[in-house]
Amino acid sequence: MALTHQGGVLSICATAQSPTLNQAAFEALTFVEVPGVVTAPSFRIEQNTLTQNTLGDDIAQIQGGFRTGQTTDNTIAFREITDPGIAAMEAAASSANLYALKYELNNSGGSNGTTYYALCFVAGGGGPEGGGGEDFANRVYSLTPSHQAPIEVAAA
């Protein structure tokens, strides 16, 4: 069956976190839901590729380098700063610390959908992004996984 992001929930822990968390540590945190998510987060990790050309070889040597968290823009429908989820995102975006994010898909016949935990650097926010008279006012946050790969927990 195809899976969509419809019904997915993004949440943030309002407290800055240490550089490494395991699944139990993520699950022990208190998260607040971020309202009005327009685009689901992407917690992708990319592999840097190194290339070495040598004069004696016809084909370049390729090797994997460091892995890097992919920065993605997460669009949130404009809500008042008094909303706890927006206030937590704004605080995270104005800090140089890492924050725990949780994204849960709505794909479960049980109590919990597939859940992704990521330790991210959050940037952006502030007022609404620009647009025309018929464009929705949205906030945009850049989310970059850092220090560890995201953790996926199967639906229960």
C-alpha positions in Angstrom: 0.0 0.0 0.0 1.2 3.5 -0.8 2.1 5.7 2.1 1.6 9.5 2.2 2.5 12.2 4.8 -1.2 13.0 5.3 -1.9 12.9 9.0 1.8 13.0 9.9 2.8 14.9 13.1 6.0 16.9 13.7 7.0 17.6 17.3 10.0 19.2 18.9 11.5 19.0 22.4 11.8 22.5 23.7 15.0 21.7 25.6 18.4 21.7 23.8 20.0 18.2 23.7 23.4 16.6 23.9 25.1 15.5 20.6 24.0 11.8 20.8 20.7 10.2 21.8 19.6 6.6 21.5 16.0 5.5 21.0 15.3 5.2 24.7 16.7 8.7 25.3 14.5 10.2 22.5 11.4 8.3 23.9 12.0 9.7 27.4 11.8 13.3 26.1 8.7 15.5 26.3 7.7 16.7 22.8 5.3 19.5 21.8 3.4 19.3 18.5 4.2 21.8 15.9 0.9 22.9 14.3 0.1 23.6 10.7 2.9 21.6 9.0 2.7 22.1 5.2 5.8 20.1 4.2 7.0 17.1 6.0 10.6 17.1 7.3 13.3 15.1 5.5 15.9 13.6 7.8 18.1 12.4 4.9 21.8 11.6 5.4 24.0 12.0 2.3 27.3 10.3 1.6 30.1 12.7 0.5 32.1 11.2 -2.4 35.8 11.7 -2.7 37.5 11.6 -6.1 41.3 11.1 -6.6 42.8 11.4 -10.1 46.2 9.9 -10.7 48.4 10.4 -13.7 48.9 6.7 -14.2 45.2 5.6 -14.1 42.6 6.1 -16.8 39.7 5.9 -14.3 39.5 8.1 -11.1 39.5 6.5 -7.7 36.3 7.0 -5.7 35.9 6.6 -2.0 33.2 7.5 0.5 33.9 10.4 2.8 32.0 11.8 5.8 28.2 11.5 5.9 26.3 14.8 6.2 22.8 15.6 7.3 20.8 17.1 4.4 19.4 20.5 5.1 15.7 20.8 4.1 13.2 23.5 4.4 10.1 22.7 6.5 7.2 25.0 5.8 4.7 25.7 8.6 1.4 27.5 8.1 1.7 30.8 9.9 0.5 30.5 13.5 0.8 33.0 16.4 4.1 32.9 18.3 2.0 32.1 21.5 1.5 28.6 20.2 3.8 26.3 22.2 5.0 24.4 19.1 5.8 27.6 17.2 7.4 29.1 20.3 9.7 26.0 20.6 10.6 26.2 16.9 11.4 29.9 17.2 13.6 29.4 20.3 15.4 26.5 18.6 16.0 28.7 15.5 17.5 31.5 17.5 19.9 29.1 19.3 23.1 27.4 18.2 22.1 24.2 20.0 20.8 20.9 18.8 17.1 20.0 19.3 15.3 16.7 19.2 12.6 16.4 16.6 10.0 13.6 16.2 8.0 12.9 13.1 5.3 10.3 13.2 3.5 9.0 10.2 -0.2 8.1 10.3 0.3 4.5 9.1 -0.7 2.4 12.0 -3.6 0.3 12.8 -2.3 0.3 16.4 -1.4 3.2 18.6 1.8 4.6 17.0 2.7 5.2 13.4 6.3 4.8 12.0 8.3 7.4 14.0 11.5 9.1 13.1 13.7 10.8 15.7 16.4 13.2 14.7 18.8 15.5 16.5 18.8 18.7 14.4 20.1 22.2 14.0 17.1 24.4 13.4 17.4 27.7 11.5 15.0 30.2 10.0 11.6 31.1 11.3 10.7 34.7 12.2 7.9 36.3 10.3 6.1 34.9 7.3 7.9 34.4 4.0 6.9 36.7 1.2 4.3 36.1 -1.4 1.4 37.6 -3.3 -2.2 38.4 -2.3 -3.3 34.8 -2.8 -0.3 33.1 -1.2 -0.6 31.7 2.2 1.5 33.3 5.0 4.0 30.6 6.1 7.0 30.3 8.3 10.0 28.3 7.0 12.5 26.5 9.2 15.6 24.8 7.9 16.2 21.4 9.6 19.6 19.8 9.5 20.3 16.4 11.2 23.6 16.6 13.1 26.0 14.3 14.9 24.0 11.0 14.3 21.8 9.4 11.8 18.0 9.6 12.4 16.4 6.7 14.3 13.4 5.0 12.7 10.9 3.1 14.9 8.5 0.8 13.2 4.7 1.3 13.5 3.1 -0.5 16.4 
